[in-house]
């Protein structure tokens, strides 16, 4: 079903965001 692909995209985005934030956002 199409929504499973949408869920995969959302999880990929979440994991990417958590990985970036976990690694530490560059200080301003």
PDB file with SEQRES, HELIX, SHEET and CRYST1 records, atoms N, CA, C and O in Angstrom:
SEQRES   1 A   28  UNK UNK UNK UNK UNK UNK UNK UNK UNK UNK UNK UNK UNK          
SEQRES   2 A   28  UNK UNK UNK UNK UNK UNK UNK UNK UNK UNK UNK UNK UNK          
SEQRES   3 A   28  UNK UNK                                                      
HELIX    1 AA1 UNK A    2  UNK A   23  1                                  22    
CRYST1    1.000    1.000    1.000  90.00  90.00  90.00 P 1           1          
ATOM      1  N   UNK A   1       0.840  -1.204   0.000  1.00  0.00           N  
ATOM      2  CA  UNK A   1       0.000   0.000   0.000  1.00  0.00           C  
ATOM      3  C   UNK A   1       0.878   1.258   0.000  1.00  0.00           C  
ATOM      4  O   UNK A   1       2.013   1.230   0.476  1.00  0.00           O  
ATOM      5  N   UNK A   2       0.356   2.332  -0.524  1.00  0.00           N  
ATOM      6  CA  UNK A   2       1.143   3.571  -0.657  1.00  0.00           C  
ATOM      7  C   UNK A   2       1.545   4.151   0.692  1.00  0.00           C  
ATOM      8  O   UNK A   2       2.622   4.732   0.823  1.00  0.00           O  
ATOM      9  N   UNK A   3       0.678   3.996   1.704  1.00  0.00           N  
ATOM     10  CA  UNK A   3       0.980   4.638   2.992  1.00  0.00           C  
ATOM     11  C   UNK A   3       2.184   4.022   3.686  1.00  0.00           C  
ATOM     12  O   UNK A   3       2.813   4.678   4.516  1.00  0.00           O  
ATOM     13  N   UNK A   4       2.520   2.767   3.364  1.00  0.00           N  
ATOM     14  CA  UNK A   4       3.702   2.152   3.986  1.00  0.00           C  
ATOM     15  C   UNK A   4       4.960   2.870   3.515  1.00  0.00           C  
ATOM     16  O   UNK A   4       5.900   3.060   4.288  1.00  0.00           O  
ATOM     17  N   UNK A   5       4.976   3.271   2.233  1.00  0.00           N  
ATOM     18  CA  UNK A   5       6.134   4.007   1.721  1.00  0.00           C  
ATOM     19  C   UNK A   5       6.225   5.365   2.417  1.00  0.00           C  
ATOM     20  O   UNK A   5       7.319   5.848   2.711  1.00  0.00           O  
ATOM     21  N   UNK A   6       5.064   5.977   2.677  1.00  0.00           N  
ATOM     22  CA  UNK A   6       5.033   7.269   3.370  1.00  0.00           C  
ATOM     23  C   UNK A   6       5.588   7.116   4.779  1.00  0.00           C  
ATOM     24  O   UNK A   6       6.337   7.973   5.249  1.00  0.00           O  
ATOM     25  N   UNK A   7       5.226   6.028   5.457  1.00  0.00           N  
ATOM     26  CA  UNK A   7       5.715   5.771   6.815  1.00  0.00           C  
ATOM     27  C   UNK A   7       7.228   5.597   6.799  1.00  0.00           C  
ATOM     28  O   UNK A   7       7.924   6.095   7.685  1.00  0.00           O  
ATOM     29  N   UNK A   8       7.743   4.883   5.780  1.00  0.00           N  
ATOM     30  CA  UNK A   8       9.194   4.689   5.671  1.00  0.00           C  
ATOM     31  C   UNK A   8       9.905   6.031   5.534  1.00  0.00           C  
ATOM     32  O   UNK A   8      10.945   6.250   6.155  1.00  0.00           O  
ATOM     33  N   UNK A   9       9.350   6.923   4.728  1.00  0.00           N  
ATOM     34  CA  UNK A   9       9.954   8.241   4.522  1.00  0.00           C  
ATOM     35  C   UNK A   9       9.961   9.028   5.833  1.00  0.00           C  
ATOM     36  O   UNK A   9      10.947   9.686   6.166  1.00  0.00           O  
ATOM     37  N   UNK A  10       8.856   8.953   6.570  1.00  0.00           N  
ATOM     38  CA  UNK A  10       8.763   9.675   7.846  1.00  0.00           C  
ATOM     39  C   UNK A  10       9.802   9.156   8.824  1.00  0.00           C  
ATOM     40  O   UNK A  10      10.474   9.943   9.490  1.00  0.00           O  
ATOM     41  N   UNK A  11       9.941   7.811   8.919  1.00  0.00           N  
ATOM     42  CA  UNK A  11      10.918   7.229   9.846  1.00  0.00           C  
ATOM     43  C   UNK A  11      12.332   7.618   9.451  1.00  0.00           C  
ATOM     44  O   UNK A  11      13.166   7.901  10.311  1.00  0.00           O  
ATOM     45  N   UNK A  12      12.609   7.634   8.132  1.00  0.00           N  
ATOM     46  CA  UNK A  12      13.939   8.031   7.665  1.00  0.00           C  
ATOM     47  C   UNK A  12      14.226   9.469   8.089  1.00  0.00           C  
ATOM     48  O   UNK A  12      15.329   9.783   8.538  1.00  0.00           O  
ATOM     49  N   UNK A  13      13.222  10.341   7.944  1.00  0.00           N  
ATOM     50  CA  UNK A  13      13.396  11.739   8.328  1.00  0.00           C  
ATOM     51  C   UNK A  13      13.635  11.863   9.830  1.00  0.00           C  
ATOM     52  O   UNK A  13      14.500  12.622  10.268  1.00  0.00           O  
ATOM     53  N   UNK A  14      12.856  11.107  10.619  1.00  0.00           N  
ATOM     54  CA  UNK A  14      13.007  11.167  12.073  1.00  0.00           C  
ATOM     55  C   UNK A  14      14.385  10.688  12.500  1.00  0.00           C  
ATOM     56  O   UNK A  14      15.043  11.334  13.315  1.00  0.00           O  
ATOM     57  N   UNK A  15      14.828   9.554  11.952  1.00  0.00           N  
ATOM     58  CA  UNK A  15      16.141   9.020  12.318  1.00  0.00           C  
ATOM     59  C   UNK A  15      17.248   9.994  11.926  1.00  0.00           C  
ATOM     60  O   UNK A  15      18.215  10.174  12.667  1.00  0.00           O  
ATOM     61  N   UNK A  16      17.101  10.622  10.755  1.00  0.00           N  
ATOM     62  CA  UNK A  16      18.117  11.584  10.305  1.00  0.00           C  
ATOM     63  C   UNK A  16      18.175  12.774  11.261  1.00  0.00           C  
ATOM     64  O   UNK A  16      19.257  13.222  11.639  1.00  0.00           O  
ATOM     65  N   UNK A  17      16.999  13.285  11.651  1.00  0.00           N  
ATOM     66  CA  UNK A  17      16.947  14.440  12.550  1.00  0.00           C  
ATOM     67  C   UNK A  17      17.538  14.082  13.911  1.00  0.00           C  
ATOM     68  O   UNK A  17      18.314  14.854  14.474  1.00  0.00           O  
ATOM     69  N   UNK A  18      17.175  12.913  14.440  1.00  0.00           N  
ATOM     70  CA  UNK A  18      17.689  12.487  15.752  1.00  0.00           C  
ATOM     71  C   UNK A  18      19.199  12.294  15.685  1.00  0.00           C  
ATOM     72  O   UNK A  18      19.914  12.644  16.624  1.00  0.00           O  
ATOM     73  N   UNK A  19      19.686  11.737  14.573  1.00  0.00           N  
ATOM     74  CA  UNK A  19      21.128  11.508  14.426  1.00  0.00           C  
ATOM     75  C   UNK A  19      21.878  12.836  14.412  1.00  0.00           C  
ATOM     76  O   UNK A  19      22.913  12.975  15.064  1.00  0.00           O  
ATOM     77  N   UNK A  20      21.358  13.808  13.674  1.00  0.00           N  
ATOM     78  CA  UNK A  20      22.008  15.120  13.579  1.00  0.00           C  
ATOM     79  C   UNK A  20      21.997  15.816  14.935  1.00  0.00           C  
ATOM     80  O   UNK A  20      23.013  16.348  15.382  1.00  0.00           O  
ATOM     81  N   UNK A  21      20.812  15.806  15.596  1.00  0.00           N  
ATOM     82  CA  UNK A  21      20.710  16.466  16.901  1.00  0.00           C  
ATOM     83  C   UNK A  21      21.559  15.745  17.929  1.00  0.00           C  
ATOM     84  O   UNK A  21      22.165  16.379  18.793  1.00  0.00           O  
ATOM     85  N   UNK A  22      21.609  14.411  17.842  1.00  0.00           N  
ATOM     86  CA  UNK A  22      22.382  13.616  18.793  1.00  0.00           C  
ATOM     87  C   UNK A  22      23.872  13.864  18.633  1.00  0.00           C  
ATOM     88  O   UNK A  22      24.617  13.868  19.613  1.00  0.00           O  
ATOM     89  N   UNK A  23      24.310  14.075  17.376  1.00  0.00           N  
ATOM     90  CA  UNK A  23      25.725  14.323  17.110  1.00  0.00           C  
ATOM     91  C   UNK A  23      26.114  15.721  17.594  1.00  0.00           C  
ATOM     92  O   UNK A  23      27.282  15.996  17.869  1.00  0.00           O  
ATOM     93  N   UNK A  24      25.117  16.592  17.690  1.00  0.00           N  
ATOM     94  CA  UNK A  24      25.383  17.951  18.169  1.00  0.00           C  
ATOM     95  C   UNK A  24      25.251  18.956  17.043  1.00  0.00           C  
ATOM     96  O   UNK A  24      25.960  18.878  16.040  1.00  0.00           O  
ATOM     97  N   UNK A  25      24.345  19.892  17.213  1.00  0.00           N  
ATOM     98  CA  UNK A  25      24.142  20.917  16.190  1.00  0.00           C  
ATOM     99  C   UNK A  25      25.272  21.939  16.272  1.00  0.00           C  
ATOM    100  O   UNK A  25      25.621  22.375  17.369  1.00  0.00           O  
ATOM    101  N   UNK A  26      25.851  22.332  15.142  1.00  0.00           N  
ATOM    102  CA  UNK A  26      26.944  23.324  15.144  1.00  0.00           C  
ATOM    103  C   UNK A  26      26.550  24.572  15.922  1.00  0.00           C  
ATOM    104  O   UNK A  26      25.487  25.145  15.680  1.00  0.00           O  
ATOM    105  N   UNK A  27      27.388  24.992  16.844  1.00  0.00           N  
ATOM    106  CA  UNK A  27      27.086  26.161  17.671  1.00  0.00           C  
ATOM    107  C   UNK A  27      27.128  27.434  16.830  1.00  0.00           C  
ATOM    108  O   UNK A  27      27.994  27.605  15.972  1.00  0.00           O  
ATOM    109  N   UNK A  28      26.184  28.309  17.092  1.00  0.00           N  
ATOM    110  CA  UNK A  28      26.141  29.585  16.365  1.00  0.00           C  
ATOM    111  C   UNK A  28      27.294  30.483  16.797  1.00  0.00           C  
ATOM    112  O   UNK A  28      27.427  31.600  16.296  1.00  0.00           O  
TER     113      UNK A  28                                                      
END                                                                             
